[in-house]
């Protein structure tokens, strides 16, 4: 007999807090706002969104990374990526930049506009020890390469990583070759629902997952009843379950759904470096100071 499908409830809420990064870019940080506010393998989620160029114009000048991956997803505005490998990428509305820092990368992300709205997200995904010192890699993913699935009950889902099945159609995102795909099998969805519409997504048992509503309202459906999730907060889901069921509120919904296989290794972070031990962090700092980080 097939076991009943268990719905995932909300284990905890991580509110976003006002923060700044780079050369003073204003943002809201949920995951990563404190060392205890991580969801293995997700280290950080920043949401940036403003019409005031003073909040973003200074951008993110050249800075180093080692030991993890960054995923930047733009909703509005334009940023330009440059790195020591010679990559130059124009990140516009609906586009994604997926970068594996690996052994080391020095890059910048600077606005390509002096006015207008800038809005998007940056996610940090940890790498296991075996992948942390691999060569750095970078990929620009234009909006046309990110498939959109139309939901039968209304709404749509953009599939950045992983896959969903909708109305007998299998929709797979473009991320399949980076280190995070090999080691953690991430799911990254941008969900848009009209008022009152429902969305259901199977999730492998044991995979970490969280829902981040950034417009409208949402309630996660569980056997005990609906659990409301605050806007601009990460709702970390229980790991003992098979499926997420959620319903949009009266103003509709836009939300990110992230899931991945936990790594289960120690995390030691010092700013832009994420390793497994303090000694490895000290080595990363020394390598950067000596010009060996990207060697």
RABEL-V205119 format. One record per run of one state. SS is the DSSP state (H for helix, E for strand, - for the rest). FROM is the first residue (numbers start at 1). TO is the last residue. If there is no record, write none. Layout:
BEGIN
{{SS:FROM:TO} {SS:FROM:TO}}
END
This chain:
BEGIN
{{-:1:6} {E:7:7} {-:8:9} {E:10:15} {-:16:16} {E:17:21} {-:22:24} {E:25:29} {-:30:38} {E:39:39} {-:40:41} {E:42:50} {-:51:52} {H:53:55} {-:56:59} {E:60:66} {-:67:67} {E:68:76} {-:77:78} {E:79:83} {-:84:87} {E:88:91} {-:92:95} {E:96:100} {-:101:104} {E:105:111} {-:112:117} {E:118:126} {-:127:136} {E:137:141} {-:142:142} {H:143:145} {-:146:147} {E:148:150} {-:151:155} {E:156:161} {-:162:162} {E:163:166} {-:167:168} {E:169:172} {-:173:174} {E:175:175} {-:176:178} {H:179:184} {-:185:186} {E:187:193} {-:194:197} {E:198:202} {-:203:207} {E:208:222} {-:223:224} {E:225:229} {-:230:232} {E:233:237} {-:238:242} {E:243:260} {-:261:267} {E:268:270} {-:271:272} {E:273:275} {-:276:277} {H:278:289} {-:290:295}}
END
